[in-house]
Amino acid sequence: MRPFTLIKIIIFFFITSISAKAVEFNGKFIQGHFILGKADINSKVFIDEKEVKVSKEGFFAFGLGRDRKNDVVITETLNGIKNQFIKKVLKREYKIQRIDGLPEKKVTPPKEVYDRIRRENKLIGKARAVDTDLIYFKDKFITPVDNAIITGVYGSQRILNGKPRWPHYGLDYAQKTGTPIKAMLSGVVTLAEKDLYYTGATLIFDHGHGISTLYMHMNEIFVEMGQEVKKGDIIGTVGKSGRATGPHLDVRLNWFNVKLDPGSVLNKWKKKLKKLLIN
């Protein structure tokens, strides 16, 4: 083998070794979970076949749907070399939650409100589709309501007035009406509506790279469209607006239209997160 050819082979494997170590993940590859990644700032990253933003510090984010069954294929391209990481998604078991006593029109809406519901769903979809360069998503989330009892968890199959309905995609915090609600993370308001049919007084915040949070059934809203808020700011109060049987806050987490478990970011993060943020 010629010396020049040998040198090229050594350089190739050296670059490949550097590139292969360039991607790190914080989060569990479990249905419903949020994943924070870090790659070389010059790399391109694809989740399955979707390219995701990589921040100036190398951070990117994505999530795994409630019922995802197939593996996740993460592809990184760096220095002209493509690396793939295949991650198995672990399956979860979900609870069945029965809720009775709801007004029948909230369980099966009358035809005259169908147009309203479609309009409101479009508003929510538009807010969740925002893809900005904000990088708040890499920070640690905080609990939105103090001293609350969790009465509903992510993924539960809902039985409303005896009728099977969509699963629950959030966390419910039961507290008395008027209890302050804190922003779980810094962000920008992309939706502020006081009276949506299902969710009542509703807020959505953009945290960057398609990561958003949603607050539902509020009593009062203290922020407005386009406003930037800091983590811990009081953004409103607990209520029972929309489809609710009592005062509580329902919070949601999304990666674009993929509904994620807020518990995956509100639980204690591993020490690895601290390492990712320092590097």
C-alpha positions as CSV (number, residue, x, y, z in Angstrom):
1,M,0.0,0.0,0.0
2,R,1.4,3.4,-1.0
3,P,2.2,5.8,2.0
4,F,-0.1,8.5,0.5
5,T,-3.1,6.1,0.4
6,L,-2.3,5.0,4.0
7,I,-2.3,8.6,5.1
8,K,-5.7,9.2,3.5
9,I,-7.2,6.2,5.2
10,I,-5.9,7.3,8.6
11,I,-7.3,10.8,8.1
12,F,-10.7,9.3,7.0
13,F,-11.0,7.2,10.1
14,F,-9.8,10.1,12.3
15,I,-12.5,12.4,10.9
16,T,-15.1,9.7,11.2
17,S,-14.2,9.1,14.8
18,I,-14.5,12.8,15.6
19,S,-17.8,13.0,13.8
20,A,-19.3,9.9,15.4
21,K,-18.7,11.3,18.8
22,A,-20.2,14.7,17.9
23,V,-23.8,13.9,18.8
24,E,-25.1,13.6,22.3
25,F,-28.6,13.1,23.6
26,N,-30.3,13.9,26.8
27,G,-33.7,12.3,27.4
28,K,-35.1,8.8,27.3
29,F,-36.1,7.2,24.0
30,I,-39.6,6.3,25.3
31,Q,-43.0,7.0,23.8
32,G,-44.0,10.6,24.5
33,H,-40.6,11.9,25.6
34,F,-38.7,15.1,24.7
35,I,-35.1,14.7,23.5
36,L,-32.5,17.4,23.7
37,G,-29.5,16.8,21.4
38,K,-26.1,18.5,20.9
39,A,-24.0,18.2,17.8
40,D,-21.1,20.0,16.2
41,I,-22.2,23.5,15.2
42,N,-21.3,22.8,11.5
43,S,-23.3,19.6,11.2
44,K,-26.7,19.0,9.7
45,V,-29.1,16.8,11.7
46,F,-32.1,14.8,10.4
47,I,-34.7,13.1,12.6
48,D,-36.0,10.3,10.4
49,E,-36.1,12.3,7.1
50,K,-36.9,15.7,8.7
51,E,-34.0,18.2,9.0
52,V,-34.0,20.0,12.3
53,K,-32.4,23.3,13.3
54,V,-29.0,23.2,15.0
55,S,-28.4,26.2,17.1
56,K,-25.1,28.3,17.1
57,E,-24.2,26.3,20.2
58,G,-25.0,23.0,18.6
59,F,-28.3,22.3,20.3
60,F,-31.3,20.6,18.6
61,A,-34.6,19.1,19.8
62,F,-37.2,16.6,18.9
63,G,-39.8,14.4,20.4
64,L,-41.4,10.9,20.3
65,G,-45.2,10.6,19.8
66,R,-47.5,8.7,22.3
67,D,-47.9,5.7,20.0
68,R,-44.6,5.7,18.1
69,K,-43.6,2.1,17.5
70,N,-40.7,2.2,15.0
71,D,-37.1,3.1,15.8
72,V,-35.8,6.7,15.5
73,V,-33.1,7.2,12.8
74,I,-30.9,10.2,13.6
75,T,-28.6,11.2,10.8
76,E,-25.7,13.7,11.2
77,T,-23.6,15.0,8.3
78,L,-20.3,16.6,9.3
79,N,-17.2,17.2,7.3
80,G,-18.8,15.5,4.3
81,I,-19.3,12.3,6.3
82,K,-22.7,10.9,7.2
83,N,-23.4,9.1,10.5
84,Q,-26.5,7.4,11.5
85,F,-27.8,6.6,15.0
86,I,-30.7,4.2,15.3
87,K,-32.5,4.4,18.7
88,K,-35.1,1.9,19.8
89,V,-38.3,3.5,21.2
90,L,-39.5,1.9,24.4
91,K,-43.2,1.3,24.7
92,R,-45.3,2.6,27.6
93,E,-48.5,1.4,29.2
94,Y,-51.2,4.1,29.6
95,K,-54.0,4.5,32.2
96,I,-57.7,4.6,31.5
97,Q,-59.3,7.7,33.0
98,R,-63.1,8.1,33.4
99,I,-64.6,11.5,33.7
100,D,-68.3,11.9,34.3
101,G,-70.5,14.9,34.8
102,L,-69.4,16.9,31.7
103,P,-72.1,18.9,29.8
104,E,-73.1,16.7,26.9
105,K,-72.4,19.4,24.4
106,K,-68.7,19.4,25.5
107,V,-68.5,15.6,25.0
108,T,-70.3,15.5,21.6
109,P,-70.5,19.1,20.3
110,P,-73.6,20.2,18.5
111,K,-73.2,20.7,14.7
112,E,-73.6,24.5,15.0
113,V,-70.2,24.8,16.7
114,Y,-68.3,22.6,14.2
115,D,-67.1,25.6,12.3
116,R,-65.9,27.3,15.5
117,I,-64.0,24.3,16.6
118,R,-62.3,24.0,13.1
119,R,-61.3,27.7,13.3
120,E,-59.9,27.3,16.8
121,N,-58.0,24.1,15.8
122,K,-56.4,26.0,13.0
123,L,-55.3,28.7,15.4
124,I,-53.7,26.2,17.7
125,G,-52.1,24.3,14.7
126,K,-50.6,27.6,13.4
127,A,-49.1,28.4,16.8
128,R,-47.5,25.0,17.1
129,A,-46.0,25.1,13.6
130,V,-43.8,28.1,14.4
131,D,-40.1,27.3,13.8
132,T,-37.9,30.1,15.2
133,D,-34.2,30.2,16.2
134,L,-35.0,30.7,19.9
135,I,-33.1,28.4,22.1
136,Y,-35.0,28.5,25.3
137,F,-35.9,24.8,24.8
138,K,-32.5,23.8,26.1
139,D,-33.2,25.2,29.5
140,K,-34.7,23.4,32.5
141,F,-38.5,23.6,32.8
142,I,-40.2,24.4,36.1
143,T,-43.6,23.3,37.6
144,P,-46.3,25.9,36.6
145,V,-48.5,25.7,39.7
146,D,-47.4,25.5,43.3
147,N,-48.8,23.0,45.8
148,A,-51.1,21.4,43.2
149,I,-52.4,17.9,42.9
150,I,-51.8,16.1,39.6
151,T,-55.2,14.7,38.6
152,G,-54.5,13.8,35.0
153,V,-51.4,12.4,33.3
154,Y,-50.2,12.2,29.7
155,G,-51.4,9.3,27.5
156,S,-54.4,8.3,29.5
157,Q,-57.3,6.9,27.5
158,R,-60.3,9.2,28.3
159,I,-63.8,7.9,28.9
160,L,-66.0,11.0,29.0
161,N,-69.6,10.4,30.3
162,G,-69.1,6.8,29.4
163,K,-67.9,7.5,25.8
164,P,-64.3,6.7,24.6
165,R,-62.6,9.8,23.4
166,W,-59.1,11.0,22.4
167,P,-56.3,10.3,24.9
168,H,-55.2,13.0,27.3
169,Y,-52.0,14.7,26.1
170,G,-51.1,16.8,29.1
171,L,-50.7,17.1,32.8
172,D,-53.6,18.4,34.9
173,Y,-52.8,20.4,38.0
174,A,-55.8,20.8,40.4
175,Q,-55.8,24.1,42.4
176,K,-58.4,26.6,43.4
177,T,-59.6,29.3,40.9
178,G,-57.3,32.3,40.9
179,T,-54.1,30.4,41.8
180,P,-51.1,32.0,40.0
181,I,-49.7,30.2,37.0
182,K,-45.9,30.5,36.2
183,A,-44.3,30.2,32.8
184,M,-42.5,26.8,32.8
185,L,-39.9,28.2,30.5
186,S,-39.0,31.5,28.8
187,G,-40.6,32.0,25.5
188,V,-42.7,34.2,23.2
189,V,-46.6,34.1,23.2
190,T,-47.9,32.7,19.9
191,L,-51.5,32.3,21.0
192,A,-53.6,34.1,23.6
193,E,-57.3,33.4,23.5
194,K,-59.8,33.9,26.3
195,D,-62.6,31.6,25.2
196,L,-61.9,28.5,23.0
197,Y,-64.6,25.9,22.9
198,Y,-62.7,23.0,24.4
199,T,-59.7,24.6,26.1
200,G,-61.3,27.9,27.4
201,A,-58.7,30.6,28.2
202,T,-55.6,29.4,26.4
203,L,-52.0,30.3,26.0
204,I,-49.2,28.9,23.7
205,F,-45.6,29.8,24.0
206,D,-42.8,29.3,21.4
207,H,-39.5,28.1,22.9
208,G,-37.6,27.6,19.6
209,H,-37.0,24.9,17.1
210,G,-40.7,23.8,17.1
211,I,-40.9,23.3,20.8
212,S,-44.0,24.8,22.3
213,T,-46.1,24.7,25.5
214,L,-49.8,25.2,25.9
215,Y,-51.8,26.2,29.0
216,M,-55.5,25.5,29.1
217,H,-58.7,26.2,31.2
218,M,-57.3,29.4,32.7
219,N,-59.4,32.0,34.5
220,E,-57.3,35.1,33.7
221,I,-54.6,35.7,31.1
222,F,-51.9,38.3,31.9
223,V,-49.9,38.3,28.7
224,E,-50.6,39.0,25.0
225,M,-49.6,37.9,21.5
226,G,-45.9,38.5,20.7
227,Q,-44.9,39.2,24.3
228,E,-41.7,37.7,25.5
229,V,-41.9,36.2,29.0
230,K,-39.2,34.8,31.3
231,K,-39.3,31.5,33.1
232,G,-41.2,31.9,36.4
233,D,-43.2,35.0,35.3
234,I,-46.9,34.9,36.4
235,I,-48.8,34.5,33.1
236,G,-52.4,34.1,34.4
237,T,-54.5,32.2,37.0
238,V,-56.1,28.7,37.3
239,G,-59.7,28.4,36.2
240,K,-62.2,26.0,34.8
241,S,-63.0,27.5,31.4
242,G,-63.8,25.3,28.4
243,R,-64.3,21.6,28.9
244,A,-63.5,21.3,32.6
245,T,-65.4,19.9,35.6
246,G,-63.4,21.9,38.1
247,P,-60.6,24.4,38.5
248,H,-57.3,23.1,37.2
249,L,-54.5,23.8,34.7
250,D,-53.9,21.5,31.8
251,V,-50.4,21.9,30.3
252,R,-49.2,20.5,27.0
253,L,-45.8,20.1,25.3
254,N,-45.3,19.8,21.6
255,W,-42.6,19.3,19.0
256,F,-44.5,20.9,16.1
257,N,-47.6,18.6,15.9
258,V,-46.1,15.8,17.9
259,K,-47.7,15.7,21.3
260,L,-45.2,15.1,24.1
261,D,-45.4,14.3,27.8
262,P,-44.8,17.4,29.9
263,G,-43.6,15.0,32.6
264,S,-40.5,14.2,30.5
265,V,-39.2,17.8,31.0
266,L,-40.7,18.5,34.5
267,N,-39.0,15.6,36.1
268,K,-35.4,15.9,37.3
269,W,-33.0,16.0,34.3
270,K,-30.0,13.8,34.4
271,K,-26.5,15.1,35.2
272,K,-25.8,14.7,31.5
273,L,-27.9,17.8,30.8
274,K,-25.5,19.9,32.9
275,K,-22.6,18.6,30.9
276,L,-24.4,19.4,27.6
277,L,-25.1,23.0,28.7
278,I,-21.5,23.5,29.8
279,N,-19.7,22.1,26.8
